[in-house]
């Protein structure tokens, strides 16, 4: 699953990125993938400029981008070093997206799922209690889109992401809305492990529709319970798949 899907879901600007952004993305992908390990000193500016066929100014700006994301540390007289993963701004949109280009990081995916399980059931409750009719119509449209896309892995996961995004939006809590990237990254990374089929997608739709109908019925208790069960079941299946890959 391409990281471009993530950017499309986030409705990021579609214009071509600058050279510095392109270089930052290439270095960022390699750092996330572990091809450039924690503690590694990057090549000096001239060598990087030669490798990427860009100016030193472009390299300097690319490094600044990654410094702002907590991924690099620049020390005069020492050089530019890759910082530990614990220092990264992991909820940064680019950092989340770059995980899609890297081999699946099982521990990171587990952490994403834990965040979803902690917050999304409450979001479903609040969507039932606070959501407008327009909000519920948006959730329903996403659920219908899931059903129509069962034969397409990418189409289904996009519709799935839009379903959960619509619930977060219907909760009318700006902090919850800000974590939508966690949902996108978790879904897009997990599909690389589970390799969803039409049959599994078909089985998933009724559980999402149950959540929708609970929200539409303004039953906050049921919406919270069903969302919790939906996510926990999905996590359990994913953990089994991850265990079989090790």
C-alpha positions, 0 to 999 in steps of 0.5 A: 500500500503506497504512502500516497494513499495516506497523503490522499486521505489527509488531503495533503497538497497535491502539488509537486514537493520541493527538492528539499522535501523530496530529499527529506522524504527519501532520507526519512523513509530510509531512517524509518525502515532502519536502512540508516540506523539510530546513531549513524552519522550521515555523510557530510553535506557535499557527499549528500549533495552529490548523491542526490544531485542537488545543491548544498542548500537543498541538503541543508533544508532537507536536514532541517525538516528532519530535525524538526521531526526529531529524527536528526541531531546536528552538532557542530564539529560532530556532524548530523546523527540519527536520533533514537526512535523515542525522540521522533515526533511519531504522530507527524504525518510524514513520519506516519506515512513513511512507515508505509514504505518500510517493512512493517514494524510490529511493535509500532503497529501494536502501539497504534492499535492500542491508541485506537482501542483506547480512544475510538470507542469513546469517540463512537459514544460521543458520536451517538450523543453529539453527532448531527444528522449530517454527521451520521449520513457521512458515516453511513456513506462511508459504510456503504462505500466499504460494502461497494469496495469489498473486491478492492483491497485499496478501495476497501481500506480507504473506505474503512479509514473514512468510516472511522474518520467520520466517527471521530468528526461526529464526536466533535472533539478537536483533539480526537480529530487530530489523531486521524493519522493514527487510524490511517497509518494503522489500517494501511500498515496492517493491510500489508500483513493481513493481505485482506481478501474479498471474503474477509472484507465482506465479513467486516462490513456487518460489524461496521454497520452495527456500529453505524446503526447504534450511533444512528439510534443514539445509543452511546453505550452500545456504540462504545461496546461495539466499537471496542469489540470491533477493534479488539477482534481486529487487533487479535486477528492482526496479532495472529498474522504477525506471530505467523510472520516471525 
